[in-house]
């Protein structure tokens, strides 16, 4: 979206810059102003030192000129104004933004500044200040014209004292944690030109006083809150407004008719609300309109408007999920200044028009439609195209062979279409390419070669028919590498260890062979490693614990053997599930870039979004040939949510330490040779809701606890040597049978046990005794025997 910077801000900067250049008499700033600034400096630095903040050195450098022996009007970040008639100067402006970038400081460090009552401009933006806004202090700054407190950590409510600053023309409280409603008092600020409350936790309706009293307003930015109810019908009274940004709230109702009166309107952002009704055609008669964002509502495009002739020349247009049907609207061909076009999640049909390819749009979203045919070559013969998102359509054919020769695209997303043929080698020549998603198509052949200095960070070419040796010719900036479900073969190339920023490596469902290489343990940034469903042999290196960021490891369905090394229990990210930051550029998430982890979670396939992977920790070694005892060190992996080591040749007992896996939701130990009892420590697993211990040699009493007592599916415990317990309706030998002399209470208890067991199975009255008899002869041990691969925990992209 275009910048929301208003003209008044530029005017203020010019005004104060001019003041600094004007010749001033040799007056000194007031002593009380100097003392206030020095007290602020001392308070700020002391707080930073106490917090061991790395910003203390920068603050000291920026405020080096602030000392008692010099004129504070000559200090950095301070602007003064002189009065020749009174032979004096006073501080008029103070810009102390971006002083604290790390850590936080309390809002009470501002207290000394409130003694400088001559302030007209105060900018304290982006300083990580936290706490409530000190309203009583701001009440002293009655001459303020410009106040910027954005991008801090202020909380609580907007203090009423701010609405008594009657000269205020610029107020920015965006990017904080302010809650409550927008007070009707805001209407007192009748001189306001810009009001930004974006990205807070405000709720309730937009006050009518905004529309009825703030007649000078040019920018109103209330995006990214929880505002509700309808947009005031009188909003059109703001006839001077150029930017009305209300995106990402819970606003309902239709688009107010009064907006027609906003003849100066340039940006209208109403997307990501729950607005409904038809999109009015008169919006396109607003001659100054440049940016129109209506997507992500329940608004409907009138598909009969095929002859619409806009009087505006748009730069940005978003009609995402607005029920636009049929071909891409032809009237867009006259919008020759379009830089962003979002028509995703609609019902568009037909081919990609050549005229759109020649329009040189910078950012183009057409995903989630029903578009067909091949892509016209002119689409890639421009330096203008930066983002192209065409995923989830029915496009087909080959990509232009020379598409990378003249193209400067940065984000290229073509997943879930029917493209075929080779991936053009020229793609490797697109130097600015940051993200490439060609997944879920029918591409074949080998991958292009990317130069070591390529900027490419995200590569997803999974679910195609690509073949050849496992590719390793990617740029050194690669962070996400998803190559699963192709036909790559051979050993893992050692060049992968050169990708020092790699976080996600996925090669599942290929024909990878050879031993599990130890060089993978050198990629210290690795967070996700998925090599499932290949033919990898060898053993797991004890050096695996070097991967301190690894929180998802899937080596299932291979030919791995040997013992599970105890060092697996030292994987730090599976112990603590730390908040590990990604190296992916933040811009990726602006385009909803996701790669999903599909797991057989709770016996059904479910997707875990890449945005939530940081809260999941998974370990799957199932369907291999591991032998020996299960290392008790696995019990240290307290962050694990899923542990699957089924279908191996593991023996010995289940470690008591498994009771310490406090976050575990899914545990599968089935199809091994485990013996002994199920540890009573299982009673501590309060999150466990999916368990499989079948096809082992376990005996004894199944642990009881409020959570374990819910795991009553007989298949969980089937085909073991001698388990008993309430979960499978079998009394343990040490339990005494009911006495012949029973009172009424005992009879009720026995009746409950008997009826619960028979009703739970759903067979006639005598089935309980039949089950007990068949258990003795070994019948129960064959219940629900599954195939070797039946219990695998599968995950894909």
N, C-alpha and C positions, 0 to 999 in steps of 0.2 A: 504494500500500500504506500501511496505517496506520503511524504513527510507531513506531519500535522503541525509543523512549526508555523506559528502565526506571524503576521506582519508586525504587530506591536513589539514582539520580542526583538526583532531586528532593529526596530526603531529605538528601543531602550539601549541596546548595545551601542548604536551610533551616538546616542545622546551622551552616554557616560564616557565613551571613547573621546568624544569632542571635548568634554569637560577636562579630561586629562591633558589634552593638547593646548587648551586655552592658557594664555599667560596669567599667572596668579601672583598676587602680591605675596611677599614673604611672610605669610602668617603661618603659625603652627596650629596643628590640630588641637582640639581641647584635651587637656590633661586627663579628664575623666574618660574620654574615648580611648586614649592610649592605654590607660590602666585596664579598661574593660577588655580590650583586645589581648593584652598580655596575660590577663587572668584566664581568658579563653584558651590561649595557646598552652599555658601551663596545665590546665585541667585536661585538655585533649591529650597532650603528650603523656601525662601521668597515667591516664586510662589505658593508653596504648602500651606503655611499658608494663603495667600490671597484667595486661592480657597477653604479654609476650608477642605482640603483633609485629609483623614484618613491615608495617606501614610507618612505624615510628621514625625510621631514618628518612623516609620521603617527606613526612610532615616537617621534620626538622629542617630539611633542605628548602622546602617551599616557603617556610615561615622564617627563614634565616634573617631576613631584613627586619623582622619584628623584634626590636630591642628598645630598651628605655632611653638610649642615647640619641635616637633619631626621630625625625618627624613622622608620625604614623601616616600622614598623607603621602609619603614617599614609599610606603611599604608595598610589597607585592600583594596583589589581590584586593587592595583597598582603593576606593575612589572617593575623592573629596570634592566639595563644592565650596566656593568662596563667596563672601558677601563683602564687597568693597566698602559699602556704606557703613557697615558695622565693624570693619577691619578684623574679620574673623573667618575661619574656615570650619567646616564640619564634615563628618563622614556621611556620604550620601549613598555609596554602594559598597557591597561586600560580597565577593564571589569566592566562596570557599568550597566549591563542589569538587568531588573526586579526590578528597584528601585521604579517605579511608576506604581502601578497596577490599581488605581482608579483615576478618574478625568483626567486631562491633563496638560501638560506644554508646553510652546512655544519653538520652535526650537532654538530661540536666546539664550537660557541658555547655549548652547554649545559653544558660542563665546570664552570664556576663554581657552577652550581646544585647540583651533587652534593655540595657542602660543607654544604648546608643539610639536615642529616640529620634534622631534626624535621618535615620535610614530610609531610603526610598526604594532601594533594590537590595534584596537578600536572596542569595542562591546557595543553598546547603544541600543540593541534590547529590545522590550517589555517594553517601558517606557511611552506609551501614549503621545509621542511628536507629536505636530501638527504644521502646517505651512509648508512653502517651505523648501526644503533641502538647507542649506546655502553653496552654491557652492564656493563662494569666500573664505570662511574659509577652506574648504577642500583642496583648491588649495595649502595651506601651508603645508599640511601633505604629502610631496612628498615621504616619505619613507614607507608609508603604504603598508603592505602586506595583512593584513586581516581587512576587514571592514564589520561589521554586523549592519544594521539599520532596521532589520525586525520587524514586528509586532508593528508598531507605527501608527501614523496618518498623516504622511507626505503627502502633496498634491503638486499640480503643476507638473512641468516637471523634468526629470532627468537633473541636471545641467551638462553642458559640461565639467566643471572642473574635474568631477570624472573620465572622460576618459583620463585625462592626468596623472593619477597616474600609471606610467608605471611598478611599481613593484607589483601591486595588483594581488594576486592570489585567493583571496576569496572575493566575493562581494554579499551581501544579502540585497535586498531592498524589500523583500516579505512582504505581509500583510499590505500594506499602501493604499493610495488613489492617487497614482501617475498616471498621465494621459499623453496623447500624444502618439507619436510613439517611438519605440526604435531607438535611433540615430545610424546612420552608424558608428559614431565615436567609438562605443563599440569595434570595431575591433582593436583599438589602444591598448587594454589591452591584449597583446599577451601572457602574463604570466598567465592569468586566468586559474584556475583549476575548480572553481565553480562559476556559475552565476545563482542567483535565483532572479527572478522578479515576482514570483508567487503572485496571489491574489492582483492585482492592477486594474487599469482602462486603461491599455495600449491598443492601437489599431494599425491598419495598418499591414503591412507585417513584417515577420521576416527578418531582414536585411541580405543581402548576405554576408556582412562582418563577420557575426557570423560563417558561414560555411567555409569561405575562409581564415580567419586570426586567429581564436582562436583555433589553432591546439593542444594546451595543455589541452583543456577543458575536464574535466571528468564528470561534472554534469551541465546540462542545464535544468533549471526548469522555464518554462514560463506558468505554469498552471493558470487557473482561471483569464483570462483577456478577451479582445475582439479582439484578433489578428485575422486577416483575410488573404485572398489570399492563395496560395499554400505553402506548406512546401518547402523551397529551394531544388532544385534537387541536389545541391552540399552538402547537409547536411552530406552525408556519408564521407566527408573529415575529419570529427571529429573522427579520428580513435582511439583516446584514451578515448572516451566517454564511461561511464558505465551506466549513467542515462540520458535518453532523455524524459522529461516530458512536454507534450504540451496539456494536457487535458483541457476540458472545455473552448474552444475558438470558433472561427468561421472559422477555417481552412478548406479549401476545396481541391478538387483534390484527387489524389490517394496517396498511400503510396510510397514515392520515392524509386526507385530501388537501389539508392546508399547506403541505410541503410545496404545492404548486406555486405558492407565493414567494418562495425562496429564490428569487431571481439571481442571486449571487452564488448559489450553491455550486461548489466544485466537487466535493467528496461526500457521498452518502453511503455509509457503511452500516447496514442493518443485518448482516449475515449472522448465522449461528444463534438464532432466537427461535421462538415458536410462533412467528407471525403466520397468518393465514390469509386466504382470499386470493383474488387475481392480482397479478402485477399490473398496475395501471400504465396505460400507454402514454399518459401525459408526462411520465418521468423523462421520456426521451425528447420532450419539448423544452426542457430546461437548458437553455443555450450554453450556460457556463459549465454544465456538468461534465466532469472528466473521469471520475472514479465512482463506479456503481457496484456495490457488493450486496447481493440479496440472497446468496446461497445458504444452504443449511437451515431453511425454514420449512414451513408448509405452504409456501406461496406457489401459485400455479401460473405458468406462462400460457397466455392465450394463443394457442397454435394457429388460430385463424388470422393472426396479425402478420400475414406474409408480405403485406405491402407497406409495412411500417417504414417511415422515412424520418429518422432522428434528426433533430435540429442541433444536437450536440455532437462533438467529436471526442469520443471516449478514448482514454488511455488504459483504463482497467475496467473489466466487466466480469462479474461473477454471477452466474445463474445456476450454480451447482444445485442439483436435486430440486429443480423448479418445474419438473414435469414437461420439459421441452421435448417435443416429439418430431418425428419426420427427419428430413435432411437438415444439415447445419444451416441455420437461417441465412438466406442470400443477402439480406440487408446489411449483414456484417461486412460484406465486401467493400462497402463505402467507408468503413471505419478504418481509415488508413494510418491512424496514429496509435492503434491498439498495441500495447506493450504486454498486457496480461489478459488472457481469455480463459475463463473456467466454465466449461459446459459439462463437467463430469456428473455422473450419477443421474443421467436423464434417460430418455428413450430415443436417442438419436439413431437414425438408420442411414444406410446408403454409404457411398464412398467418401474418402477424404478429398474434398474439392481442391482443384489446382489453384483456384483463386486464393484459398486460405493459405496454401503453401507459399504463395508469392506475397502474402501480406506482411511478412517479416515480423510476426509476433514474437516477442521475447520469451514469454512464459505461457505455455499452452497446455491446458488440462482438458482431455477428452476421455478420461478413463471411465469405466463402468457404463458403457453404452452398447449399442448393437451395430457399430460401424463395421463395414466390410471392405474387401478389396485390398489392393496393395498401396503402399505409400508413394506419393508422387515425388520424383527425384528433386524438384525445386525446393522441397522442404529442407533439404540438407545443403543447399547451395547458398547459404547466407551466414553472415557473421552475427546476425541479430539473435538467432535462436539460442536461448540459455537453458530453458527447461522444457522437456517434451515428455508428457505423461499420457500414454495411450493404453495403459494396462486394462485387461478384462474387457476386450472387445472381440470381434471376429475378423480382425485383419489377417491377411494371408499373403502368400507369395514370398519372394526374396527381398532382402534389404538391398538398396542400391550399392553396387560394389565400390563406388567412389565416394560413399557418404561421408567419409572422414577427411576428405581432401580439403574442402572449403568450409567445413563446419566447425563451430566453436562452442557446441553445446556442452553444458556442465552437468546436467542431470538428464539421463536418458532411461526411461522406464517403459518397456514394451512387454511386460510379462502377461501371461495368460491370454495369448492370442494363438493364431495358427501359422505364424511365420515359419518358413522352412529354408532349406539350403544352408550354405556355410555362413558363419558370422564374418562379415566383410573384414578383410585384413586391415583396411584403411582406418577402422575404428581405433587401432593402436596409435594412429597419428594425431588423434584429437587431444592436444596437450592439456586443455582446460577441463577435460572430462573428470569429474569427481565421483559420480555414481553411475553404475551400469547395471541395469536389471533386465535380463533377457529370459528370465525363468519361465518354465511351463509353456514352452513352444515346441517346435519340431526341428530346431536347428541341428545340423549334423556336421561331421568333419572335425577339424582341429580348430583350436582357439587362435586368435591373432596374438602377436607378440607385443607386449607393452614395454616401453623403455623404462629403465631403472628410475629415471627422474620423473616419471609420470605422476601426476597429482591424484590419480585414481585411488580412492579410499574404500569404496564399497563395490564389490563385484558379486552378483548373483546370477549364475547361469545354470542353476539347478533344473532338474526335470526337463531335459532335452535328450537328444540322441548324439551328443558330442562324443568323440572317440579319440584314440591315440594314447600316448603316454600321459600320465598325470601332469598337467601343466604347472610350471613354476615361473613362467616369464611374466611376472607382475611387477608393478612399480614398488619401490621400497616404502611408499606411503600407504600400502594396502592395510586396511583394518578389518574389514569383513570380507571373507572369501568363502562363498557357498557354491560348491561344485557337485552337490549330491544328485543322485538319480540320473546318471549319465552312463557312458560306456567306457570311461577311462580305465586304463589297465597299467600293470607294471608296479614297480615299487614307488614309494613316496620319495620324491626328489629332495636331495639335501639342500637345494637352493631355497626351500621353504624356510630354512632357519635364518635366511638373510632378511626376512620380513619382520623386523624388530618391533613393529607397531601392531602386528597381527593380534586381534582379540578373538576372532571367531573363525574357526576352520572347520568346514563341513564337507566331507567326502563320502557320505553314506550312500549305500546302494550303488557301488561301482564294482570294478573287478580288480581292486588294489590287492597286490600280493607282496610277498617278502616279509621280513621280520618287522616288528614294531620298532621304528628307529628311535634311538636315544637322542638324536639331534632335536627332536620336538621339545625336549625338556629345556632347550636353550632359548625358546621363545617365551621370555618371562612375562610378556604382556597378555598371553593367551588366557582367555576367560571361558571359552566354549570350544570343546574338541569333540567332534562327532565323526567316527569312522565305522559306524554300524554297517552290518551286512556287506562285508568284503571277505577276502580270504587271507587276512593278515595272520602271520604265525609269530612264534617266539614268545617271549615273556615280557611282563611289565617291568621296566627299569626302576630300581629304587630311587633314581634321580627324579622321578616324577614329582616328588614333593618340592622340587625347585620351582614349580609353577604355582607361585603364591597367589595368583589371581584366578586360578582355575576353579570354577564353581559348577560347571556342567561337563561331565565326561561320559561319553557313550562309546564303548568298545564292543558292544553286544554283537552276536552273530558273526563271529570270526573263528579262527582256529588257534587262539591264544592258549598257552598252557603254562605249567609251573605253578608256583605258589602266588597268591596275592601278596605283594610285599607289604610288610607292616608300615612302611613309609607312606602308603596311601593315606593313612590316618593323620598325616602331618600337613595335608592340604589346607592351608590357612583359610582360604575363601570358603571352604566347606565346613570349617569349624565355627567361624564367626559370621559368615555371610555379610562381609563388610560392604559398605557403599563404595564400590570401585567405579570411578568416573570413566567414561568412554572417551576415546580420542576422536570420535566422529565429530565433524564440524556441526555446530548448532544449527546451521542452515538446513541440514538434512531433515531435521524434525519439523521444520516449517512446511515441508512438503509431504508430511505423513509417511515418511519412509519407514517401513516395517519389514521384519523378517520373523516369521513365526516358528516357534518350536512346538511340534506336534508330538504329544506323548500319549501313551496308553495309560492315561491317568484315571485311576479308579475304574479300571476295566473298560474304559471307552476312550476313543481318541479325542483329545481336546487340545486346543491351541493355546500356547502361552505367548502373548505378544512380546516383541523385542523390548518394548517400553517397560515390561514388568520382569524381564529376565534377572534384573538385579536383586530381586527378592526370592529367587528360586535357586536351589542347589540340588543337583541330581547326579547320581552315580549308577551307571548301568554296565555291568560286566557279564550279563546273562548270555546263555547259549555259546559258551566257549568250552575249553577243556581244562579249566583251572582245577587244581587238586590241593590236598593238604587241608590244614585247619583254616578256619576264618580268623584272620588276625583280630585280636581284641581291640587293637588301636582304631579300628573303624568306629568304635563307640565314641571316639572323640569328635566325630564329624557332626556336631550338634546343629549345624545349619542345614543338614540334609532334609529335604522334603520327600525324596524318593530314593530308595536303595533297592536295586535288583541284582542279585547274584545267582539267580535261578539257572537250572539246566547246565550245571557243571559237574565236577566230580569231587566236590568238597566233602570233607568228612570231619569227624570230631563233633564237639558240642557247639551250640549257639553261644557266643560270648555273653557273659553277664552284662558287659559294658553296653550292649545294645539298648539296655534300659535307659541309657543316658541320652539317646537320640531324641531330644525333647521336641524337635520340630517335625519329626518324621510323620508323614501322612500315608505313605505307601511303602510296604516292605514285602519283597518276594524272595523267599529262600527255597522255593519248591524245586523238585527234581534234582536232588543231590543225595548224598549218603550221610546226612547229619543224624546224629544219635543223641541219646540222653534226653533230658527234660527241657521243655520250653522254660527259659529263665523266668523266675517269679518277678524279676525286674521289669518285665513287659507291662506290669501293672502301672508303671510310671508313664507309659506312652499315651499321653492324653490327647494327642492330635491324630493318632493312628486310626484310619478308617478303611484302609484296604490292606489286607494281609493274605499271604499265601504261603503255607508251610507244608503243603501236600507233597506226597511222594518222597518221603524221607524215612527215617527209622526212629522217629521221636516217640517217647513214652511219657507216662505220668500225667499229672494234673495240669490242665490248661489254666494259666494264671487268670485270676478274677480281678476285675476292677470295673468301675462304671463304664469305661471305654471298651475294655476287652469283652465285657458282657454283651456288647452290641454286635460283636463279630460272630454271628451264630450260623453262618452258611456252612453246612457240612463240608463243602468242597475245599474250604480253607485248610482243613486238617486231614483230608482223605488220604488213604494209602500210607499210613504210618503204622508203627508196630503195636502201639497200645496206649493211645491217648484217651483221656476221659475228662469229664467236666460238664458243667451246665450248658456250655456252648454247643455241644453235640448230643445233649440229652442222655449222657451215659454217666452213671455214678462211678466214682472211683472206688477201688477195693477197700480203702481205709475208711470209707464212709459206712456207718452202721445202718442197716435196714431199719425201717420203722418198727417200734415195739408192738407186740400183739395187743397190749393194753393201750389204746389210743383214746385221747379225749377228743372233743369236738374240734378243737383247734388243729390237732394233728391230722385229723381226717380231712379237714379243709386244705391243709398244706399238701398232703399227698394227692388229693384230688386235683389241686392246681398243677402240681408237677406232671401228673399223668395226662391231664387234658391239654396242658400247654405243649407237651411233647408230641402228642398225637395230632392235635390241631395244626401245629407248625408244619408237620409233614403232609397233612392233608389226606391221610389214609384212615381206614376204619378203626374201630375201637381197639382191636387186638394187635395193632401194628407194632406198638412199643416192645412187647415181649418178643415179637418176631425179629425185630431189629437186633435185640440183645442176643438172641440165639444165633442169628446169622453172623454177628460180630465175632462170637466165639469161634466159629468155623472159618473165619477169614473173609466172609462175604463183604463186610463193610470196608475192608482194605482196598477193594476194587472200585469203590464208588467214585465216580467223576474223575477216573484216571484220564489224564490228558496227554496229548502228544508232546514230544520234547520241546517243540517251539510254541506250544499253546500258551505259555505264560509269559512270553517275552514282552518287555516294555519297549515299544517302538517309538522312535521319534524321527520326524522328518522336518524339512523346512516348513 
